[in-house]
Amino acid sequence: MSNFAFNNPAFKQQDPRNVATYPGGPQAAQGAQNASFQHAGIDAATNAQLEGMYAAPPAGAIETDRMSVEDTVWKTAGLFAILLVTAAVGWVWTLGGVAAPAYNPYSDFQPNMLPWIVGALAGFVLAMVITFTSRKKVRPALIFAYAAFEGLFIGGISAFFEVLYPGIVVQATLATVSVVGVTLALFASGKIRASKKATKIFMIAMMGYLVFSLLNVVLMWTGINDNAFGLLSAKPFLGIPLGLIIGVLVVIMAAYSLVLDFDQIQQGVRNGAPRQYGWLGAFGIMVTVVWLYIEILRIIAIARGSN
């Protein structure tokens, strides 16, 4: 029985019974016999070809030039490798090449915040450019540059918080990896999926958090709240800092954002999107993971600062 993939008429063999012969003549018997041998040889060659195709490994993203989950994973790993390298540069630059000292308010040591500022501003601009130009063309070079500047920002802010709260970077990193791993495992097992209702709630919560964050920044700049966390360090409920409550909610939002990222990558694969769109999938995951790490870093800082 032939493979159903070859049901196209172009791949079908002619029926030996349709071979034209003279009824009752010896040439008819000989012709039918030759035709039978010919088709038997063709069938054998076809079967051997099919067996070779079955034994061959499946075509990947390079052969098909189509987006795949595996190719997107490798692209994501490459971007995070760039981020880690530049994060080390940002860390050393921030601390001036010395180990992170324990915080002492009477010490003259001041971390250099330039890599933090440069990385944050450049990363934000590149993220906007990538987002609004990717509909016409995906530019991997811009995504590489984003990963590099984002690493500079991550390294700078991590070093700054490490000076204030020694050991906080390891805690935040382990927590981030745990959240990403659990979210990925639940998504892969089908336990959690993106839904229209949940996405609407997510968007409303995101807009509310954005407004709150902007208000917090304005209050800090105007001097109304001179605390490093502004409104986030207030204690209006049972002595628990507002930042901890909001931080937990934001981490949940970031985790759901990861679910949306995974779902969109799967949709792109199902749609047969070009392979270059895997860079956008990797870019989206990086944006979410960086956001998750920053929020966890802030939660731990608020908790340790409240002790």
Phi, psi and omega per residue, in radians:
M1 nan 2.236 -3.046
S2 -1.348 2.795 3.113
N3 -1.163 2.387 -3.100
F4 -1.136 -0.312 3.135
A5 -1.205 -0.287 -3.109
F6 -1.839 0.503 3.114
N7 -1.300 -0.128 3.065
N8 -1.050 2.374 -3.128
P9 -0.965 -0.469 -3.124
A10 -1.149 -0.376 -3.115
F11 -1.781 -0.016 -3.102
K12 -1.446 2.460 3.090
Q13 -1.504 2.594 3.079
Q14 -1.223 2.562 3.096
D15 -1.288 2.198 3.130
P16 -0.966 -0.454 -3.105
R17 -1.231 -0.237 -3.136
N18 -1.573 0.071 3.125
V19 -1.237 2.289 -3.099
A20 -1.311 2.181 3.095
T21 -2.445 2.889 3.058
Y22 -1.527 2.165 -3.098
P23 -1.034 2.277 3.030
G24 1.399 -0.127 -3.091
G25 -1.521 2.736 3.125
P26 -1.173 -0.500 3.122
Q27 -1.135 -0.527 -3.131
A28 -1.134 -0.795 3.142
A29 -1.122 -0.746 -3.138
Q30 -1.172 -0.691 3.133
G31 -1.143 -0.734 3.131
A32 -1.118 -0.649 -3.137
Q33 -1.182 -0.770 3.109
N34 -1.092 -0.708 3.123
A35 -1.108 -0.671 3.134
S36 -1.115 -0.783 3.110
F37 -1.108 -0.683 -3.126
Q38 -1.108 -0.805 3.138
H39 -1.201 -0.569 3.085
A40 -1.106 -0.703 3.097
G41 -1.142 -0.709 3.127
I42 -1.122 -0.746 3.122
D43 -1.089 -0.704 3.135
A44 -1.114 -0.751 3.122
A45 -1.130 -0.681 3.126
T46 -1.133 -0.771 3.132
N47 -1.098 -0.689 3.123
A48 -1.141 -0.667 3.111
Q49 -1.146 -0.721 3.128
L50 -1.120 -0.729 3.116
E51 -1.081 -0.675 3.091
G52 -1.124 -0.668 3.116
M53 -1.167 -0.690 3.114
Y54 -1.146 -0.620 -3.101
A55 -1.334 -0.409 -3.109
A56 -1.251 2.610 3.098
P57 -1.172 2.663 -3.131
P58 -1.160 2.623 3.131
A59 -1.161 2.382 -3.133
G60 -1.732 -2.914 -3.083
A61 -1.154 -0.563 -3.128
I62 -1.176 -0.778 -3.114
E63 -1.191 -0.673 -3.059
T64 -1.599 -0.298 -3.050
D65 0.978 0.610 3.105
R66 -2.131 2.673 -3.141
M67 -1.138 2.441 3.077
S68 -2.451 2.768 3.140
V69 -1.118 -0.758 -3.112
E70 -1.093 -0.757 -3.140
D71 -1.143 -0.664 3.104
T72 -1.145 -0.645 3.104
V73 -1.092 -0.763 3.128
W74 -1.137 -0.676 3.096
K75 -1.130 -0.716 3.106
T76 -1.085 -0.765 3.117
A77 -1.076 -0.686 3.117
G78 -1.122 -0.718 3.118
L79 -1.133 -0.711 3.136
F80 -1.225 -0.482 3.051
A81 -1.139 -0.735 3.071
I82 -1.094 -0.757 -3.139
L83 -1.049 -0.739 -3.109
L84 -1.160 -0.660 3.136
V85 -1.125 -0.856 -3.136
T86 -1.259 -0.431 3.049
A87 -1.133 -0.663 3.078
A88 -1.114 -0.670 3.086
V89 -1.120 -0.784 3.131
G90 -1.104 -0.640 3.136
W91 -1.114 -0.883 -3.125
V92 -1.136 -0.711 3.127
W93 -1.089 -0.743 -3.120
T94 -1.132 -0.723 -3.080
L95 -1.572 -0.004 3.114
G96 1.216 0.464 3.087
G97 1.456 0.107 3.123
V98 -1.925 2.829 3.101
A99 -1.188 2.645 -3.118
A100 -1.134 2.008 3.136
P101 -1.424 2.758 3.041
A102 -1.179 2.528 -3.067
Y103 -1.166 2.298 3.087
N104 -2.426 1.975 -3.087
P105 -1.080 -0.309 -3.132
Y106 -1.688 0.041 -3.126
S107 -1.461 2.624 3.110
D108 -1.487 -0.083 -3.087
F109 -1.259 2.227 3.102
Q110 -2.263 2.080 3.106
P111 -1.088 2.547 3.102
N112 -1.394 2.045 -3.082
M113 -1.606 0.062 -3.113
L114 -1.070 -0.818 3.116
P115 -1.085 -0.603 3.085
W116 -1.059 -0.856 -3.090
I117 -1.200 -0.815 -3.136
V118 -1.067 -0.803 -3.133
G119 -1.107 -0.725 -3.114
A120 -1.154 -0.819 -3.099
L121 -1.181 -0.835 -3.131
A122 -1.134 -0.700 3.124
G123 -1.108 -0.711 3.131
F124 -1.126 -0.792 3.138
V125 -1.087 -0.795 3.140
L126 -1.118 -0.671 3.117
A127 -1.073 -0.711 3.106
M128 -1.153 -0.750 3.140
V129 -1.104 -0.788 3.139
I130 -1.090 -0.747 -3.090
T131 -1.114 -0.745 -3.018
F132 -1.585 -0.192 3.119
T133 -1.885 -0.151 -3.059
S134 -1.242 -0.289 3.122
R135 -1.174 -0.512 3.134
K136 -1.609 -0.750 -3.098
K137 -2.752 2.378 3.080
V138 -1.529 2.202 -3.113
R139 -2.004 1.674 -3.137
P140 -1.011 -0.538 -3.118
A141 -1.078 -0.675 3.106
L142 -1.170 -0.635 3.124
I143 -1.201 -0.659 3.052
F144 -1.065 -0.777 -3.130
A145 -1.115 -0.680 3.090
Y146 -1.055 -0.800 3.140
A147 -1.066 -0.661 -3.134
A148 -1.163 -0.839 -3.135
F149 -1.208 -0.607 3.106
E150 -1.156 -0.611 3.056
G151 -1.126 -0.678 3.090
L152 -1.058 -0.739 3.112
F153 -1.141 -0.806 -3.125
I154 -1.085 -0.765 3.136
G155 -1.119 -0.697 -3.130
G156 -1.181 -0.846 -3.099
I157 -1.223 -0.556 3.106
S158 -1.171 -0.739 3.112
A159 -1.118 -0.684 3.128
F160 -1.068 -0.815 3.140
F161 -1.245 -0.505 3.119
E162 -1.159 -0.590 3.073
V163 -1.134 -0.729 -3.129
L164 -1.266 -0.751 -3.054
Y165 -2.334 1.553 -3.109
P166 -0.965 2.347 3.134
G167 1.579 -0.057 -3.057
I168 -1.218 -0.547 -3.102
V169 -1.159 -0.739 3.109
V170 -1.110 -0.736 3.121
Q171 -1.082 -0.803 -3.121
A172 -1.164 -0.658 -3.141
T173 -1.148 -0.800 3.128
L174 -1.102 -0.701 3.130
A175 -1.149 -0.703 3.129
T176 -1.133 -0.820 3.122
V177 -1.060 -0.672 3.137
S178 -1.135 -0.785 -3.133
V179 -1.119 -0.783 3.132
V180 -1.101 -0.762 -3.124
G181 -1.121 -0.776 3.134
V182 -1.135 -0.750 3.135
T183 -1.084 -0.774 3.128
L184 -1.117 -0.724 3.141
A185 -1.122 -0.760 3.128
L186 -1.149 -0.655 3.133
F187 -1.208 -0.754 -3.131
A188 -1.125 -0.561 3.139
S189 -1.456 -0.112 3.137
G190 1.451 0.142 -3.120
K191 -1.250 -0.550 3.104
I192 -2.246 2.484 3.128
R193 -2.508 2.704 3.076
A194 -1.323 2.429 3.100
S195 -2.283 2.772 -3.112
K196 -1.117 -0.721 -3.120
K197 -1.146 -0.809 3.139
A198 -1.127 -0.621 3.128
T199 -1.163 -0.674 3.084
K200 -1.095 -0.785 3.105
I201 -1.083 -0.707 3.124
F202 -1.062 -0.770 -3.128
M203 -1.146 -0.701 3.099
I204 -1.102 -0.786 3.129
A205 -1.111 -0.665 3.127
M206 -1.122 -0.758 3.118
M207 -1.114 -0.717 3.099
G208 -1.099 -0.739 3.132
Y209 -1.171 -0.645 3.111
L210 -1.093 -0.785 3.114
V211 -1.089 -0.768 3.132
F212 -1.066 -0.745 -3.122
S213 -1.134 -0.729 3.118
L214 -1.112 -0.723 3.096
L215 -1.089 -0.712 3.128
N216 -1.066 -0.758 3.141
V217 -1.138 -0.748 -3.141
V218 -1.068 -0.751 3.134
L219 -1.123 -0.608 3.102
M220 -1.213 -0.756 -3.115
W221 -1.181 -0.572 -3.122
T222 -1.464 -0.117 3.101
G223 1.482 0.030 3.112
I224 -1.162 -0.666 3.051
N225 -2.186 1.805 -3.087
D226 -1.536 0.017 3.108
N227 -1.221 2.590 -3.110
A228 -1.075 -0.384 -3.122
F229 -1.925 0.000 3.088
G230 0.976 -2.252 -3.114
L231 -1.099 -0.406 -3.051
L232 -1.175 -0.280 -3.109
S233 -1.735 0.052 3.132
A234 -1.156 2.737 -3.096
K235 -2.202 1.268 -3.054
P236 -1.577 -0.180 -2.989
F237 -2.325 1.881 3.065
L238 0.921 0.560 3.102
G239 1.309 0.105 -3.137
I240 -1.602 2.211 3.114
P241 -1.002 2.418 3.120
L242 -1.037 -0.559 -3.138
G243 -1.063 -0.609 3.126
L244 -1.184 -0.722 -3.135
I245 -1.146 -0.847 3.137
I246 -1.153 -0.670 -3.128
G247 -1.050 -0.733 3.117
V248 -1.101 -0.734 3.109
L249 -1.107 -0.676 -3.139
V250 -1.186 -0.676 3.086
V251 -1.079 -0.679 3.079
I252 -1.120 -0.718 3.095
M253 -1.105 -0.710 3.130
A254 -1.135 -0.681 3.098
A255 -1.109 -0.723 3.102
Y256 -1.186 -0.569 3.057
S257 -1.090 -0.634 3.048
L258 -1.096 -0.706 3.100
V259 -1.048 -0.753 3.099
L260 -1.087 -0.699 3.119
D261 -1.077 -0.841 3.139
F262 -1.071 -0.712 -3.121
D263 -1.138 -0.716 -3.135
Q264 -1.203 -0.608 3.079
I265 -1.123 -0.786 3.075
Q266 -1.046 -0.706 3.130
Q267 -1.129 -0.696 3.098
G268 -1.096 -0.682 3.094
V269 -1.142 -0.755 3.127
R270 -1.123 -0.573 -3.136
N271 -1.397 -0.086 -3.119
G272 1.208 0.650 -3.125
A273 -1.110 2.626 3.099
P274 -0.995 2.687 -3.047
R275 -1.049 -0.582 -3.091
Q276 -1.096 -0.357 3.122
Y277 -1.243 -0.183 3.012
G278 -1.096 -0.504 3.080
W279 -1.136 -0.637 3.103
L280 -1.187 -0.662 3.069
G281 -1.082 -0.758 3.115
A282 -1.144 -0.686 3.100
F283 -1.078 -0.779 3.136
G284 -1.086 -0.722 3.118
I285 -1.126 -0.717 -3.137
M286 -1.103 -0.747 3.132
V287 -1.026 -0.779 -3.104
T288 -1.194 -0.741 -3.111
V289 -1.170 -0.694 3.091
V290 -1.098 -0.764 3.094
W291 -1.037 -0.770 3.130
L292 -1.067 -0.767 -3.124
Y293 -1.102 -0.763 -3.134
I294 -1.093 -0.733 -3.130
E295 -1.160 -0.718 3.110
I296 -1.156 -0.686 3.095
L297 -1.044 -0.717 -3.135
R298 -1.220 -0.688 3.118
I299 -1.039 -0.824 -3.115
I300 -1.139 -0.668 3.131
A301 -1.128 -0.720 3.122
I302 -1.138 -0.749 -3.125
A303 -1.117 -0.766 -3.120
R304 -1.277 -0.548 3.125
G305 -1.291 -0.353 -3.131
S306 -1.481 -0.179 -3.110
N307 -1.268 nan nan
